[in-house]
C-alpha cells in the first residue's frame, strides 16, 4: 500500500460521499478504510470483518 495507495477501489455506500474512502482487505479478516490527502494516507477505520460492522457499511 505504501507505494500505490490509489490502486485500491473506493468504498461505495449510500450515506458516504463518493470517492471519499478507499477500501483494502488485509488477509481474510480485516477491512481498512482510508483517505488520501495530498501525499498523505490517513487510515480512518480498521475493521475486524468477523464482527458486525453493519453500523458502518449497511
C-alpha positions as a Markdown table, in Angstrom:
| # | Residue | x | y | z |
|---|---|---|---|---|
| 1 | Unk | 0.0 | 0.0 | 0.0 |
| 2 | Unk | 2.8 | 2.5 | 0.7 |
| 3 | Unk | 3.8 | 2.6 | -2.9 |
| 4 | Unk | 0.4 | 2.8 | -4.7 |
| 5 | Unk | -2.4 | 3.6 | -2.2 |
| 6 | Unk | -4.6 | 4.9 | -5.1 |
| 7 | Unk | -4.7 | 1.4 | -6.6 |
| 8 | Unk | -7.4 | 0.2 | -4.2 |
| 9 | Unk | -11.1 | 0.9 | -5.0 |
| 10 | Unk | -13.3 | 3.4 | -3.4 |
| 11 | Unk | -15.9 | 2.4 | -0.8 |
| 12 | Unk | -19.4 | 2.7 | -2.3 |
| 13 | Unk | -22.1 | 3.3 | 0.3 |
| 14 | Unk | -25.2 | 5.3 | 0.1 |
| 15 | Unk | -24.5 | 7.6 | 3.0 |
| 16 | Unk | -20.8 | 8.2 | 2.4 |
| 17 | Unk | -19.7 | 10.8 | -0.2 |
| 18 | Unk | -18.5 | 9.3 | -3.4 |
| 19 | Unk | -14.7 | 8.8 | -3.7 |
| 20 | Unk | -14.0 | 9.6 | -0.1 |
| 21 | Unk | -12.7 | 6.3 | 1.3 |
| 22 | Unk | -10.5 | 3.7 | -0.3 |
| 23 | Unk | -11.0 | 0.2 | 0.9 |
| 24 | Unk | -8.4 | -2.5 | 1.3 |
| 25 | Unk | -8.9 | -6.1 | 2.6 |
| 26 | Unk | -6.0 | -7.5 | 4.6 |
| 27 | Unk | -5.9 | -11.2 | 4.9 |
| 28 | Unk | -9.4 | -12.5 | 5.2 |
| 29 | Unk | -10.4 | -10.8 | 8.4 |
| 30 | Unk | -9.6 | -7.1 | 8.1 |
| 31 | Unk | -11.0 | -4.2 | 6.1 |
| 32 | Unk | -9.1 | -0.9 | 6.1 |
| 33 | Unk | -10.8 | 2.3 | 5.1 |
| 34 | Unk | -8.5 | 5.2 | 4.3 |
| 35 | Unk | -8.3 | 8.6 | 2.6 |
| 36 | Unk | -5.6 | 10.2 | 0.6 |
| 37 | Unk | -5.0 | 13.9 | 1.0 |
| 38 | Unk | -2.1 | 15.4 | -0.9 |
| 39 | Unk | 0.7 | 12.9 | -0.4 |
| 40 | Unk | -0.5 | 11.5 | 2.9 |
| 41 | Unk | -2.6 | 8.4 | 3.6 |
| 42 | Unk | -5.0 | 8.7 | 6.6 |
| 43 | Unk | -6.3 | 5.4 | 8.0 |
| 44 | Unk | -9.8 | 6.1 | 9.4 |
| 45 | Unk | -11.0 | 2.6 | 10.2 |
| 46 | Unk | -9.6 | -0.9 | 10.7 |
| 47 | Unk | -12.5 | -3.3 | 10.9 |
| 48 | Unk | -12.5 | -6.9 | 12.0 |
| 49 | Unk | -14.8 | -8.5 | 9.5 |
| 50 | Unk | -15.6 | -11.3 | 11.9 |
| 51 | Unk | -17.6 | -8.7 | 13.9 |
| 52 | Unk | -20.8 | -6.9 | 12.9 |
| 53 | Unk | -19.9 | -3.7 | 11.1 |
| 54 | Unk | -23.3 | -3.0 | 9.6 |
| 55 | Unk | -23.3 | 0.3 | 11.5 |
| 56 | Unk | -20.5 | 1.4 | 9.2 |
| 57 | Unk | -21.4 | -0.2 | 5.8 |
| 58 | Unk | -25.0 | -1.2 | 5.6 |
